[in-house]
């Protein structure tokens, strides 16, 4: 049973699932070769299934204004949270970076190292070989927990 789903709405969508403050699973969807609506439908089905089963809160990276496709993803996920009456928390990238690394302008590698050093993930998750989107999904979860004071 998950208490949090943290999401990176980047080009390749990534989702991390949390239990007791530990990231248990993370995966990235590869949108290459799919129509956008097919990818979005598949992503929403995955998140909806977890929300129906566990009623977790949702933490999601807010896209920049120049990313219209990611805004559609973000809006649909927010609507899903509203439908199921679960908490929804959106964070802009500098806020996530600040909470994870202490630097709101941290590089992708600094974020990866900070996530690795945070010890908030299942030991079997290979942080070093994860995509930047998967690491960002975990970083979004760390931001959520730090904002909650945990």
C-alpha positions as CSV (number, residue, x, y, z in Angstrom):
1,X,0.0,0.0,0.0
2,X,1.5,3.3,-1.1
3,X,1.2,6.6,0.8
4,X,2.7,8.8,-2.0
5,X,3.1,8.8,-5.7
6,X,5.7,11.3,-6.9
7,X,5.8,12.2,-10.6
8,X,8.2,13.8,-13.1
9,X,6.1,15.1,-16.0
10,X,9.1,15.5,-18.3
11,X,9.3,14.3,-21.9
12,X,9.4,10.7,-20.7
13,X,7.1,10.5,-17.8
14,X,8.4,8.9,-14.6
15,X,6.6,7.8,-11.4
16,X,7.9,6.8,-8.0
17,X,5.8,4.9,-5.4
18,X,6.4,5.5,-1.7
19,X,5.7,3.5,1.5
20,X,6.7,4.7,5.0
21,X,8.9,7.4,3.5
22,X,10.8,5.0,1.4
23,X,10.7,4.9,-2.4
24,X,9.8,1.3,-3.2
25,X,9.4,1.4,-7.0
26,X,10.2,3.8,-9.8
27,X,9.6,3.5,-13.5
28,X,9.7,5.6,-16.6
29,X,7.5,5.4,-19.6
30,X,8.9,5.7,-23.1
31,X,6.7,7.9,-25.1
32,X,8.7,7.4,-28.3
33,X,6.6,5.9,-31.1
34,X,3.3,6.4,-29.4
35,X,0.7,9.1,-30.0
36,X,0.5,11.5,-27.1
37,X,-3.1,10.6,-26.2
38,X,-2.1,6.9,-26.0
39,X,0.8,7.6,-23.7
40,X,-1.3,9.9,-21.5
41,X,-4.1,7.4,-21.2
42,X,-1.6,4.6,-20.3
43,X,0.0,6.8,-17.6
44,X,-3.3,7.9,-16.1
45,X,-4.5,4.3,-16.0
46,X,-1.4,3.4,-13.9
47,X,-1.7,6.3,-11.5
48,X,-5.5,5.8,-11.3
49,X,-5.1,2.1,-10.4
50,X,-2.7,3.0,-7.5
51,X,-4.9,5.8,-6.3
52,X,-8.0,3.5,-6.3
53,X,-6.1,0.9,-4.3
54,X,-4.1,2.9,-1.8
55,X,-5.4,6.5,-1.9
56,X,-1.9,8.0,-1.8
57,X,-1.2,11.7,-2.0
58,X,0.3,12.9,-5.2
59,X,3.4,15.1,-5.6
60,X,4.1,16.3,-9.1
61,X,6.8,18.4,-10.7
62,X,5.1,21.5,-12.2
63,X,6.3,22.1,-15.7
64,X,7.5,25.4,-17.0
65,X,5.2,27.6,-19.1
66,X,7.0,26.6,-22.2
67,X,6.0,22.9,-21.9
68,X,2.3,22.7,-23.1
69,X,2.3,18.9,-23.4
70,X,3.5,18.5,-19.8
71,X,0.9,21.0,-18.6
72,X,-1.8,18.6,-20.1
73,X,-0.3,15.7,-18.1
74,X,-0.1,17.9,-14.9
75,X,-3.7,19.1,-15.3
76,X,-5.0,15.6,-15.9
77,X,-3.1,14.2,-12.8
78,X,-4.4,17.1,-10.7
79,X,-8.0,16.3,-11.9
80,X,-7.5,12.7,-11.0
81,X,-6.4,13.7,-7.5
82,X,-9.5,15.9,-7.2
83,X,-11.8,13.1,-8.4
84,X,-10.5,10.7,-5.8
85,X,-10.2,13.4,-3.2
86,X,-6.5,12.8,-2.5
87,X,-3.9,15.4,-1.7
88,X,-2.1,17.0,-4.6
89,X,1.1,18.9,-4.3
90,X,2.8,20.6,-7.2
91,X,6.4,21.8,-7.0
92,X,8.5,23.9,-9.4
93,X,11.9,22.5,-10.2
94,X,13.9,25.1,-8.2
95,X,11.9,24.2,-5.1
96,X,12.6,20.5,-5.6
97,X,16.3,21.1,-6.2
98,X,16.5,23.3,-3.1
99,X,14.9,20.7,-0.8
100,X,16.9,17.8,-2.3
101,X,20.4,19.4,-2.6
102,X,20.2,22.7,-0.8
103,X,20.8,24.5,-4.1
104,X,17.8,25.7,-6.2
105,X,20.0,25.7,-9.3
106,X,21.6,22.3,-8.8
107,X,22.6,20.3,-11.9
108,X,21.1,16.9,-12.8
109,X,24.3,15.2,-11.5
110,X,24.1,17.1,-8.2
111,X,20.5,16.0,-7.8
112,X,21.4,12.4,-8.6
113,X,24.1,12.5,-5.9
114,X,21.8,14.1,-3.4
115,X,19.1,11.5,-4.1
116,X,21.6,8.7,-3.7
117,X,22.9,10.2,-0.4
118,X,19.3,10.7,1.0
119,X,18.8,7.0,1.6
120,X,15.1,7.2,1.0
121,X,14.9,4.4,-1.6
122,X,14.7,0.7,-1.6
123,X,18.3,-0.6,-1.6
124,X,17.6,-2.6,-4.7
125,X,16.9,0.5,-6.8
126,X,19.9,1.2,-9.0
127,X,20.1,5.0,-8.7
128,X,23.3,5.2,-10.8
129,X,21.7,3.6,-13.8
130,X,18.3,5.4,-13.6
131,X,17.3,7.9,-16.1
132,X,17.2,11.6,-15.1
133,X,13.4,11.4,-15.2
134,X,13.3,8.5,-12.7
135,X,15.7,10.4,-10.4
136,X,13.6,13.5,-10.7
137,X,10.5,11.5,-9.7
138,X,12.3,10.4,-6.5
139,X,13.5,14.0,-5.9
140,X,9.9,15.2,-6.1
141,X,9.0,12.7,-3.4
142,X,11.9,13.9,-1.2
143,X,10.7,17.5,-1.6
144,X,7.2,16.4,-0.5
145,X,8.5,14.7,2.6
146,X,10.7,17.6,3.5
147,X,7.8,20.0,3.1
148,X,5.8,17.7,5.4
149,X,8.6,17.9,8.0
150,X,9.6,14.3,7.8
